[in-house]
Amino acid sequence: MKNLNTILFKAIALFIILASGILSCKKDTLSPDLKQINFQAPAANQENTYIRYFGFCDFFNPTHDTLLLKVVNIRNNVLQLRETFTPHSPMYAYHPDPLSYEVIWNGDYIITTPNVRAESNLFFFFAADTLWFKKPSALTLNQDQCRLYEGTTPFEGSAIGSILLFKAGAEEFLQKKVITQLPVSDTILIWDQYLVYDRNNIYSSYQNIKQNIYIQSPTVSAFTLISN
């Protein structure tokens, strides 16, 4: 019941945040000189810039939220990461404080924890502990609007998929891997949760709420990597 309440709270909050994002006309000045994260050669001060999209499957736009993911430190096999929203982001009002956490790192994988996934915007509700960078994909996927399929079967479960082209808002990513979460059987919500990545970086965290909680369905919320 606690997990269900958390999911419902975040789902309801999405609409509040969307309204403030649409009304916001300010844009953050992004730093063009910072290197993006490279999980094969991580180093302090590497930083990813993600913009957030929200709306319905056939109509979703940027919310003017900018999420920064930064490598703060690396020691042995532990990466210290920090997520922050820039001050002009509508979500900054709900998350003004940086979120710092650690992940176990190896050139082959990173390992998160349930607490990290519950608090992180990038990893939120992502079910697997281990993100395998180099493990080969088992499925070939295609994207139809906001959902991924293996042929005509929705992409669900624990397998790693590969996709030639993935679209997330205005961004397009070529030849990436995708993982999704295991279905949650004890809630009234059914989610698509995609993490799009390759051996070097994470390109999108993409969510669909598929059931009729709102007027239209599915509802899309996505963080998408852009060039720094």
C-alpha positions as CSV (number, residue, x, y, z in Angstrom):
1,M,0.0,0.0,0.0
2,K,2.9,2.4,0.7
3,N,4.3,1.8,-2.8
4,L,0.9,2.4,-4.3
5,N,0.4,5.6,-2.4
6,T,3.9,6.8,-3.5
7,I,3.0,6.1,-7.2
8,L,-0.3,7.8,-6.9
9,F,1.2,10.9,-5.3
10,K,3.8,11.2,-8.0
11,A,1.3,10.6,-10.7
12,I,-1.0,13.4,-9.4
13,A,2.0,15.7,-8.9
14,L,2.8,15.4,-12.6
15,F,-0.2,17.4,-13.6
16,I,0.6,20.2,-11.1
17,I,4.1,20.4,-12.4
18,L,3.0,20.3,-16.0
19,A,0.7,23.3,-15.5
20,S,3.6,25.4,-14.0
21,G,5.9,24.2,-16.8
22,I,3.6,25.3,-19.6
23,L,3.3,28.8,-18.0
24,S,7.0,29.2,-17.4
25,C,8.7,31.2,-20.1
26,K,12.2,31.3,-18.6
27,K,14.9,29.0,-19.9
28,D,18.1,28.1,-18.1
29,T,21.5,28.9,-19.5
30,L,23.2,25.6,-20.0
31,S,27.0,25.3,-19.8
32,P,28.4,24.2,-23.1
33,D,31.9,23.3,-21.8
34,L,31.1,20.5,-19.4
35,K,31.8,16.9,-20.6
36,Q,29.0,14.4,-20.5
37,I,29.3,11.4,-18.3
38,N,31.2,8.4,-19.7
39,F,30.5,5.3,-17.7
40,Q,33.5,3.6,-19.3
41,A,35.8,6.3,-18.1
42,P,33.9,8.2,-15.3
43,A,35.6,11.3,-13.8
44,A,34.6,14.0,-11.3
45,N,32.7,16.9,-12.9
46,Q,31.4,15.0,-15.8
47,E,27.8,16.1,-16.2
48,N,24.6,15.2,-18.1
49,T,21.9,17.6,-19.0
50,Y,18.3,16.2,-19.3
51,I,15.2,18.1,-20.3
52,R,11.8,16.8,-19.2
53,Y,8.8,16.1,-21.4
54,F,5.3,15.6,-20.2
55,G,1.8,15.1,-21.8
56,F,-0.2,12.6,-23.7
57,C,1.2,10.0,-26.1
58,D,0.2,12.0,-29.2
59,F,0.9,15.4,-27.6
60,F,3.7,16.1,-25.2
61,N,6.1,19.0,-24.9
62,P,9.0,20.2,-22.9
63,T,8.1,21.4,-19.4
64,H,11.1,23.8,-19.1
65,D,12.5,21.5,-16.4
66,T,16.3,20.9,-16.6
67,L,17.8,18.0,-14.6
68,L,21.6,17.8,-14.2
69,L,23.3,14.5,-13.3
70,K,26.9,15.1,-12.2
71,V,29.7,12.8,-11.1
72,V,30.8,14.3,-7.8
73,N,33.5,11.8,-7.0
74,I,34.8,8.3,-7.8
75,R,36.7,6.1,-5.4
76,N,37.6,2.5,-6.1
77,N,34.3,1.0,-7.5
78,V,31.9,3.6,-6.1
79,L,30.5,6.5,-8.0
80,Q,29.0,9.4,-6.1
81,L,26.3,11.1,-8.3
82,R,24.2,14.2,-7.7
83,E,20.9,15.2,-9.3
84,T,19.8,18.8,-9.3
85,F,17.1,20.8,-11.0
86,T,18.2,24.2,-12.3
87,P,16.6,27.2,-10.5
88,H,14.2,28.1,-13.3
89,S,12.8,24.6,-13.6
90,P,9.2,24.3,-12.4
91,M,10.1,21.1,-10.5
92,Y,12.8,23.1,-8.6
93,A,9.9,24.3,-6.3
94,Y,9.3,20.6,-5.3
95,H,13.0,19.5,-5.3
96,P,15.1,22.5,-4.3
97,D,17.8,20.4,-2.6
98,P,20.3,18.4,-4.6
99,L,20.0,14.6,-4.3
100,S,23.3,12.8,-3.8
101,Y,23.7,9.1,-3.9
102,E,26.2,6.4,-4.6
103,V,26.2,3.5,-7.1
104,I,28.6,0.6,-7.4
105,W,30.5,1.0,-10.7
106,N,32.3,-1.3,-13.0
107,G,33.0,-0.9,-16.7
108,D,30.4,-3.7,-17.2
109,Y,27.6,-2.3,-15.0
110,I,26.4,0.0,-12.3
111,I,24.3,-1.2,-9.3
112,T,21.7,1.0,-7.7
113,T,19.6,0.3,-4.6
114,P,15.8,0.5,-4.0
115,N,16.2,3.7,-2.0
116,V,18.1,5.4,-4.8
117,R,15.4,4.3,-7.3
118,A,12.6,5.6,-5.0
119,E,14.2,9.0,-4.7
120,S,15.9,9.6,-8.0
121,N,14.1,11.3,-10.9
122,L,16.3,9.5,-13.5
123,F,16.0,6.0,-12.0
124,F,12.5,6.4,-10.4
125,F,10.5,3.1,-10.3
126,F,13.2,1.3,-12.2
127,A,13.1,-2.3,-11.0
128,A,16.4,-3.9,-11.7
129,D,19.4,-3.4,-9.4
130,T,22.0,-3.8,-12.1
131,L,22.3,-1.9,-15.4
132,W,24.5,-4.0,-17.6
133,F,26.5,-1.9,-20.1
134,K,28.1,-4.6,-22.2
135,K,25.7,-7.5,-21.9
136,P,24.3,-8.3,-25.4
137,S,20.6,-7.6,-26.1
138,A,18.2,-10.5,-26.4
139,L,15.3,-8.8,-28.2
140,T,15.0,-6.5,-31.2
141,L,12.5,-3.7,-30.5
142,N,10.5,-1.2,-32.5
143,Q,8.7,2.0,-31.3
144,D,5.1,2.7,-32.1
145,Q,4.2,6.2,-30.8
146,C,5.1,6.1,-27.1
147,R,5.4,2.3,-26.6
148,L,8.0,-0.3,-27.5
149,Y,7.3,-3.7,-28.9
150,E,9.0,-6.9,-29.9
151,G,7.1,-7.4,-33.1
152,T,3.5,-6.9,-31.9
153,T,4.1,-7.8,-28.2
154,P,4.6,-5.0,-25.7
155,F,8.1,-4.9,-24.3
156,E,8.0,-6.0,-20.7
157,G,10.1,-8.2,-18.4
158,S,13.8,-8.5,-17.5
159,A,15.4,-8.9,-21.0
160,I,17.6,-6.3,-22.6
161,G,16.3,-5.0,-25.9
162,S,18.0,-3.2,-28.8
163,I,16.4,-0.5,-30.9
164,L,17.6,1.1,-34.1
165,L,15.9,4.4,-33.4
166,F,14.3,5.7,-30.2
167,K,12.4,9.0,-30.1
168,A,11.9,11.0,-26.9
169,G,10.4,14.4,-27.5
170,A,12.6,16.3,-30.0
171,E,15.6,14.0,-29.4
172,E,16.4,10.9,-31.4
173,F,18.9,8.2,-30.4
174,L,20.4,5.6,-32.7
175,Q,21.3,2.0,-32.0
176,K,20.7,2.0,-28.2
177,K,19.8,-0.6,-25.6
178,V,16.6,-0.5,-23.6
179,I,15.6,-2.2,-20.4
180,T,12.2,-2.1,-18.8
181,Q,10.7,-3.0,-15.4
182,L,8.9,-6.1,-14.4
183,P,5.2,-5.6,-14.2
184,V,3.8,-4.8,-10.7
185,S,0.9,-7.1,-10.1
186,D,-0.3,-5.7,-6.8
187,T,-1.2,-2.1,-7.9
188,I,-3.9,-0.6,-10.0
189,L,-1.3,1.2,-12.1
190,I,0.4,-0.4,-15.1
191,W,3.5,1.4,-16.2
192,D,5.9,1.2,-19.1
193,Q,9.3,2.2,-17.8
194,Y,12.1,2.4,-20.3
195,L,15.7,3.2,-19.6
196,V,17.6,4.0,-22.9
197,Y,21.4,3.6,-22.8
198,D,24.6,2.3,-24.2
199,R,27.9,1.3,-22.7
200,N,28.8,5.0,-22.3
201,N,25.8,6.9,-21.1
202,I,22.1,7.0,-20.1
203,Y,20.0,8.8,-22.8
204,S,16.4,8.7,-21.5
205,S,14.2,7.7,-18.6
206,Y,10.8,7.3,-20.1
207,Q,7.5,6.5,-18.4
208,N,4.0,5.7,-19.6
209,I,0.9,5.5,-17.3
210,K,-1.3,3.3,-19.4
211,Q,-4.6,3.1,-17.5
212,N,-7.4,5.6,-17.4
213,I,-6.4,7.7,-14.4
214,Y,-6.7,10.8,-16.5
215,I,-9.0,11.9,-19.3
216,Q,-6.6,10.5,-21.9
217,S,-4.2,7.6,-21.8
218,P,-1.3,6.9,-21.9
219,T,0.4,9.8,-20.2
220,V,4.1,10.3,-20.9
221,S,6.8,11.6,-18.6
222,A,10.4,11.5,-19.9
223,F,13.8,12.9,-19.1
224,T,15.9,13.2,-22.3
225,L,19.6,13.8,-22.6
226,I,20.7,16.8,-24.6
227,S,24.2,18.0,-25.6
228,N,26.0,20.1,-23.0
